[in-house]
Amino acid sequence: MVRASRPLSSNSELNPDTFTAFKISSVEQLTEDTYQYKFELPGNSSLGLSLGQHIVLRGMVNGLEVQRAYTPVSPVNAEGYFEVLIKCYKAGLMSQYIKSWIEGDTVFWRGPFGGFPYSPNQYGELLMLASGTGTAPMLPILQYITENEDDETFITLVGCFRTFENIYLKPLLQDQSRYWNVRTCYVLSQESSLEKLPWSYQENTHTGHITENLIKKMINSCRRKPFVLICGSVAFNEDMTRCLKAIGLKEDSYFVF
Ligand SMILES: Cc1cc2nc3c(=O)[nH]c(=O)nc-3n(C[C@H](O)[C@H](O)[C@H](O)COP(=O)(O)OP(=O)(O)OC[C@H]3O[C@@H](n4cnc5c(N)ncnc54)[C@H](O)[C@@H]3O)c2cc1C
């Protein structure tokens, strides 16, 4: 995505048409190629996103302006900061720029865009099928529901990663899975056995790839009729959509980010 330069906004409010500067307050490496970046917001302000919305980053790479979308993982009501989870690809243009970031750097974002329209108790259960950084839009939704005592939506989060080490934000996911209405499970494509995993993960983890059969099992074990959320690579999204259609789900029963 390479576009002509856009004007920079001088205020600190996020805007879809102009870029706003945000300062990086911390950088944390989560896996060999994925980093969590925290950005400062003035005072106790929040970014003002609604659920599932993403923002667009501007980078200059080899003299070219590059723009890419990223979905904050912090709760939508987080005050004074927001966080993004970014996987850096060796051959990726924006990835090269992002890898150079250090605490204190200023980078430019615009937005918000997209989103998943949601109101509390709208669905009996949400079945989240997420692969890698596709967990990003799921996390604010998960926290929005668990923070609201009046929202009794059940949630099943299925996180697909290569290995146990590649599961992002384990402490947050473990905390969330302690809520009465949340269950998490993992599908690890490059683990051959569950034996070396911590005991607490063995029961809810599968090895290999997520299959139509596994999705069917997940749907059948949902406590209420699920609405399915899908987020991952284009190939993952297509594969999950194909599986859901084969199982007999109608298009109004799922949402692809
Ligand atoms: C709405 C939306 C939200 C997004 N949110 C996030 C997010 O929260 N976190 C995040 O990390 N990314 C997210 N992405 C992906 C992100 O926008 C970029 O596509 C990604 O960072 C790669 O950009 P790049 O310029 O580094 O790579 P590019 O220069 O675009 O790609 C170069 C090469 O990198 C590799 N590559 C790039 N993307 C992929 C991929 N998905 N799978 C496998 N190989 C790939 C390939 O080898 C490719 O040929 C989101 C995308 C969209 C559309």
Ligand as a Chemical Component Dictionary entry (heavy atoms), coordinates in Angstrom:
data_LIG
# 
_chem_comp.id                   LIG 
_chem_comp.type                 NON-POLYMER 
_chem_comp.pdbx_formal_charge   0 
_chem_comp.three_letter_code    LIG 
# 
loop_
_chem_comp_atom.comp_id 
_chem_comp_atom.atom_id 
_chem_comp_atom.alt_atom_id 
_chem_comp_atom.type_symbol 
_chem_comp_atom.charge 
_chem_comp_atom.model_Cartn_x 
_chem_comp_atom.model_Cartn_y 
_chem_comp_atom.model_Cartn_z 
_chem_comp_atom.pdbx_ordinal 
LIG C1  C1  C 0 -7.415 -4.489  8.999  1  
LIG C2  C2  C 0 -6.016 -5.045  9.229  2  
LIG C3  C3  C 0 -5.519 -5.115  10.521 3  
LIG C4  C4  C 0 -4.227 -5.612  10.751 4  
LIG N1  N1  N 0 -3.757 -5.689  12.034 5  
LIG C5  C5  C 0 -2.514 -6.171  12.266 6  
LIG C6  C6  C 0 -2.002 -6.259  13.608 7  
LIG O1  O1  O 0 -2.666 -5.882  14.591 8  
LIG N2  N2  N 0 -0.733 -6.750  13.774 9  
LIG C7  C7  C 0 0.043  -7.166  12.703 10 
LIG O2  O2  O 0 1.180  -7.611  12.920 11 
LIG N3  N3  N 0 -0.416 -7.081  11.431 12 
LIG C8  C8  C 0 -1.657 -6.579  11.185 13 
LIG N4  N4  N 0 -2.103 -6.474  9.890  14 
LIG C9  C9  C 0 -1.155 -6.764  8.779  15 
LIG C10 C10 C 0 -0.336 -5.477  8.470  16 
LIG O3  O3  O 0 -1.203 -4.466  7.982  17 
LIG C11 C11 C 0 0.757  -5.689  7.398  18 
LIG O4  O4  O 0 0.192  -6.328  6.292  19 
LIG C12 C12 C 0 1.947  -6.501  7.915  20 
LIG O5  O5  O 0 2.554  -5.819  9.018  21 
LIG C13 C13 C 0 3.011  -6.705  6.811  22 
LIG O6  O6  O 0 3.383  -5.459  6.297  23 
LIG P1  P1  P 0 4.838  -5.241  5.653  24 
LIG O7  O7  O 0 4.819  -3.922  4.963  25 
LIG O8  O8  O 0 5.889  -5.453  6.693  26 
LIG O9  O9  O 0 4.949  -6.430  4.609  27 
LIG P2  P2  P 0 4.755  -6.309  2.995  28 
LIG O10 O10 O 0 5.847  -5.466  2.429  29 
LIG O11 O11 O 0 3.341  -5.898  2.716  30 
LIG O12 O12 O 0 4.921  -7.810  2.562  31 
LIG C14 C14 C 0 6.196  -8.294  2.158  32 
LIG C15 C15 C 0 6.362  -9.758  2.478  33 
LIG O13 O13 O 0 6.173  -9.973  3.898  34 
LIG C16 C16 C 0 5.579  -11.234 4.105  35 
LIG N5  N5  N 0 4.225  -11.078 4.670  36 
LIG C17 C17 C 0 3.538  -9.922  4.823  37 
LIG N6  N6  N 0 2.335  -10.146 5.395  38 
LIG C18 C18 C 0 2.260  -11.479 5.602  39 
LIG C19 C19 C 0 1.278  -12.339 6.162  40 
LIG N7  N7  N 0 0.115  -11.863 6.653  41 
LIG N8  N8  N 0 1.538  -13.668 6.228  42 
LIG C20 C20 C 0 2.701  -14.165 5.766  43 
LIG N9  N9  N 0 3.675  -13.406 5.220  44 
LIG C21 C21 C 0 3.464  -12.086 5.137  45 
LIG C22 C22 C 0 5.500  -11.896 2.782  46 
LIG O14 O14 O 0 6.692  -12.588 2.560  47 
LIG C23 C23 C 0 5.374  -10.706 1.849  48 
LIG O15 O15 O 0 5.703  -11.029 0.535  49 
LIG C24 C24 C 0 -3.413 -6.023  9.649  50 
LIG C25 C25 C 0 -3.924 -5.945  8.347  51 
LIG C26 C26 C 0 -5.205 -5.477  8.137  52 
LIG C27 C27 C 0 -5.721 -5.408  6.718  53 
# 
loop_
_chem_comp_bond.comp_id 
_chem_comp_bond.atom_id_1 
_chem_comp_bond.atom_id_2 
_chem_comp_bond.value_order 
_chem_comp_bond.pdbx_ordinal 
LIG C1  C2  SING 1  
LIG C2  C3  SING 2  
LIG C2  C26 DOUB 3  
LIG C3  C4  DOUB 4  
LIG C4  N1  SING 5  
LIG C4  C24 SING 6  
LIG N1  C5  DOUB 7  
LIG C5  C6  SING 8  
LIG C5  C8  SING 9  
LIG C6  O1  DOUB 10 
LIG C6  N2  SING 11 
LIG N2  C7  SING 12 
LIG C7  O2  DOUB 13 
LIG C7  N3  SING 14 
LIG N3  C8  DOUB 15 
LIG C8  N4  SING 16 
LIG N4  C9  SING 17 
LIG N4  C24 SING 18 
LIG C9  C10 SING 19 
LIG C10 O3  SING 20 
LIG C10 C11 SING 21 
LIG C11 O4  SING 22 
LIG C11 C12 SING 23 
LIG C12 O5  SING 24 
LIG C12 C13 SING 25 
LIG C13 O6  SING 26 
LIG O6  P1  SING 27 
LIG P1  O7  DOUB 28 
LIG P1  O8  SING 29 
LIG P1  O9  SING 30 
LIG O9  P2  SING 31 
LIG P2  O10 DOUB 32 
LIG P2  O11 SING 33 
LIG P2  O12 SING 34 
LIG O12 C14 SING 35 
LIG C14 C15 SING 36 
LIG C15 O13 SING 37 
LIG C15 C23 SING 38 
LIG O13 C16 SING 39 
LIG C16 N5  SING 40 
LIG C16 C22 SING 41 
LIG N5  C17 SING 42 
LIG N5  C21 SING 43 
LIG C17 N6  DOUB 44 
LIG N6  C18 SING 45 
LIG C18 C19 SING 46 
LIG C18 C21 DOUB 47 
LIG C19 N7  SING 48 
LIG C19 N8  DOUB 49 
LIG N8  C20 SING 50 
LIG C20 N9  DOUB 51 
LIG N9  C21 SING 52 
LIG C22 O14 SING 53 
LIG C22 C23 SING 54 
LIG C23 O15 SING 55 
LIG C24 C25 DOUB 56 
LIG C25 C26 SING 57 
LIG C26 C27 SING 58 
# 
